[in-house]
Amino acid sequence: MKETILDVLLFLFEHYFYEDPDAVRDRDSLQQGLLQAGFSPAEINKAFDWLDGLAEQRPTTAEARVGGPVRVFVDAEQDRLDIECRGFLMFLEQHGVLDADQRELVMDRAMALDQDEVDVDDLKWVVLMVLFNQPGSEAAFAWMENQIFGDDPEPIH
């Protein structure tokens, strides 16, 4: 099986973080669980590095920048994120699901996935994990969660 960093992250999110976010788990027990689930040590280490990068980059302010500068994607970002992904990010920011700092954190974490291309479904998971890690983003997290898990995703009002 060709697993990716995202596969490991999704397993962690679905089996550990999402089920009981308050449970204290050390890295060794998480790593043992991942090894038992069949993930390779290399991908597990990359996933932990990804999570460390997410934890290190929490935005320091929660103020939204309405009417701020336009985001220009560099070539490497355009190569990895197709127009649908970039449009989805713009949509999320324009509708207040992500602020500019969170968008940049999503971009950073999407680029850190070590995949040649990130599709919109993968990007949705990255957004969900970023919002899960952001204090004060509970409503945005709940909306995004409904987009992924809901039978009939709700529109933004």
C-alpha positions as CSV (number, residue, x, y, z in Angstrom):
1,M,0.0,0.0,0.0
2,K,1.3,3.5,-0.9
3,E,0.4,5.6,2.0
4,T,0.9,9.3,2.2
5,I,1.4,11.8,5.0
6,L,-2.3,12.7,4.5
7,D,-3.3,9.1,5.0
8,V,-1.5,9.0,8.4
9,L,-2.9,12.4,9.4
10,L,-6.4,11.3,8.5
11,F,-6.0,8.1,10.5
12,L,-4.7,10.1,13.5
13,F,-7.5,12.7,13.2
14,E,-10.3,10.1,12.8
15,H,-9.1,7.6,15.4
16,Y,-7.5,9.8,18.1
17,F,-8.0,13.5,17.9
18,Y,-11.6,13.7,16.7
19,E,-12.9,10.9,18.9
20,D,-11.5,12.3,22.2
21,P,-9.5,15.5,21.7
22,D,-9.0,16.0,25.5
23,A,-7.4,12.6,25.9
24,V,-3.7,13.0,26.6
25,R,-1.6,10.8,24.4
26,D,2.1,10.8,24.1
27,R,3.9,10.6,20.8
28,D,5.2,7.1,21.5
29,S,1.7,5.6,22.0
30,L,0.4,7.3,18.9
31,Q,3.4,6.0,16.9
32,Q,2.8,2.5,18.2
33,G,-0.9,2.7,17.2
34,L,0.1,3.9,13.7
35,L,2.7,1.1,13.3
36,Q,0.1,-1.4,14.4
37,A,-2.3,0.0,11.8
38,G,0.3,-0.7,9.1
39,F,1.9,2.7,8.4
40,S,5.6,3.0,7.7
41,P,7.9,4.7,10.2
42,A,9.0,7.2,7.5
43,E,5.4,8.3,6.8
44,I,4.7,8.4,10.5
45,N,7.7,10.7,11.1
46,K,6.7,13.0,8.2
47,A,3.1,13.2,9.7
48,F,4.5,14.1,13.1
49,D,6.7,16.8,11.5
50,W,3.6,18.1,9.7
51,L,1.7,18.3,12.9
52,D,4.6,20.0,14.6
53,G,4.6,22.6,11.8
54,L,0.9,23.2,12.3
55,A,1.4,23.7,16.1
56,E,4.3,26.1,15.6
57,Q,2.3,28.3,13.2
58,R,-0.8,29.3,15.1
59,P,-1.8,32.8,14.1
60,T,-1.3,35.2,17.0
61,T,-4.3,37.4,16.1
62,A,-7.9,36.5,15.3
63,E,-8.8,39.7,13.6
64,A,-10.1,39.3,10.0
65,R,-8.7,41.4,7.2
66,V,-11.6,42.3,5.1
67,G,-10.6,43.9,1.8
68,G,-6.9,43.0,2.4
69,P,-4.4,42.4,-0.3
70,V,-5.0,39.9,-3.0
71,R,-3.2,36.5,-2.6
72,V,-1.0,35.7,-5.6
73,F,0.0,32.0,-5.8
74,V,3.6,31.3,-6.7
75,D,4.4,28.7,-9.5
76,A,5.0,25.9,-7.0
77,E,1.7,26.5,-5.3
78,Q,-0.1,26.6,-8.7
79,D,1.6,23.4,-9.7
80,R,0.4,21.6,-6.6
81,L,-3.0,23.2,-6.1
82,D,-5.2,23.3,-9.2
83,I,-7.7,26.1,-10.0
84,E,-10.5,24.3,-8.1
85,C,-8.4,24.2,-4.9
86,R,-7.3,27.9,-5.2
87,G,-10.9,28.9,-5.9
88,F,-12.1,26.9,-2.9
89,L,-9.6,28.7,-0.6
90,M,-10.8,32.0,-2.0
91,F,-14.4,31.0,-1.4
92,L,-13.6,30.0,2.2
93,E,-11.9,33.3,2.9
94,Q,-14.5,35.5,1.2
95,H,-17.2,33.8,3.3
96,G,-15.4,34.1,6.6
97,V,-14.6,30.4,7.1
98,L,-10.9,31.2,7.0
99,D,-9.1,34.5,7.7
100,A,-6.0,35.5,5.8
101,D,-3.6,34.0,8.4
102,Q,-5.5,30.7,8.5
103,R,-5.5,30.6,4.7
104,E,-1.7,31.0,4.8
105,L,-1.5,28.2,7.4
106,V,-3.7,26.0,5.2
107,M,-1.4,26.8,2.2
108,D,1.7,26.0,4.2
109,R,0.3,22.7,5.5
110,A,-1.0,21.7,2.0
111,M,2.4,22.3,0.5
112,A,4.0,20.3,3.3
113,L,2.0,17.2,2.4
114,D,4.8,16.0,0.1
115,Q,2.4,15.2,-2.7
116,D,2.8,16.2,-6.3
117,E,-0.8,17.4,-6.5
118,V,-3.4,18.2,-3.8
119,D,-7.0,17.8,-4.9
120,V,-9.9,19.7,-3.3
121,D,-10.9,16.7,-1.2
122,D,-7.4,16.6,0.3
123,L,-7.5,20.3,0.8
124,K,-10.8,20.1,2.7
125,W,-9.2,17.7,5.2
126,V,-6.2,20.1,5.6
127,V,-8.6,23.0,6.2
128,L,-10.5,20.9,8.8
129,M,-7.3,20.0,10.6
130,V,-6.1,23.6,10.6
131,L,-9.5,24.8,12.0
132,F,-9.5,22.1,14.6
133,N,-6.2,23.4,15.8
134,Q,-7.3,27.1,15.9
135,P,-8.8,28.5,19.1
136,G,-12.0,30.4,18.4
137,S,-12.7,28.6,15.1
138,E,-15.4,26.3,16.4
139,A,-18.1,27.6,14.1
140,A,-15.9,27.4,11.0
141,F,-14.8,23.9,12.0
142,A,-18.4,22.8,12.4
143,W,-19.3,24.2,9.0
144,M,-16.3,22.6,7.4
145,E,-17.0,19.3,9.2
146,N,-20.5,19.3,7.7
147,Q,-19.0,19.9,4.2
148,I,-16.9,16.7,4.6
149,F,-19.2,14.4,6.5
150,G,-22.7,15.8,5.9
151,D,-25.0,14.1,3.4
152,D,-26.2,17.5,2.2
153,P,-23.6,20.2,2.7
154,E,-25.1,23.4,3.9
155,P,-24.5,26.7,2.1
156,I,-22.8,29.6,3.7
157,H,-25.2,32.4,4.7
